Amino acid sequence: MTKSGRRVKLLVVSPLARGYLRGIRRFIAASSPYYAQEFLTDLTAKIIWIAEADYTGSPRDHISPGLRALPYRQRCIYYRSYVDRIVILRVLHMAQDVKRQDFE
């Protein structure tokens, strides 16, 4: 529960999203292990915030029905919001082309 008495949704990070996060960390760590850890900590906090705030995000129905997105620090967090949970599907660089097949 939040301070306002609202129930916090369960946060589920898909295995594919976890893999993307590990890849982001490895890529940044090649230049700066410190910055990689700092960046991932910040990105993870934003992912947790999505569930805590029950943030509705921007609809991405043109990609896949019910898909939501939150652009953050040159990345885009793609997720689905359900009554009881938020499921993080992907965390992609904003320059990447996103296709319907990526969310089937």
Phi, psi and omega in degrees: 000146176271176179299331180278000179090001178282142178284132178279133179288148174295137178257122178241124177252116184297154177304323179296318178296320177300320178297318177298317180297318177297319179296319177299314181298314180299317181298312181290323182296336177300330178262321184204101177302324180296310181294325178300314179294317179298315181296314181294324176297316179294315180297319178296320178298322179292322178296316178297320179301322179305315180287318182294319182274351186053046183295127184282337177067183178266129180296139175234043182299335178293340177267311180200132181305131178085355180286139178236161180212149174227110174288136181201122175050056178065013175237163174231124180266116180257135184204170173238141179250126177244173181304319187249353186205161171244129179246114177279123184261317182210155169228106187241154174293142184296341180278348181287142172285134180249128183241156177307320182299335180293345185234021178269000000 
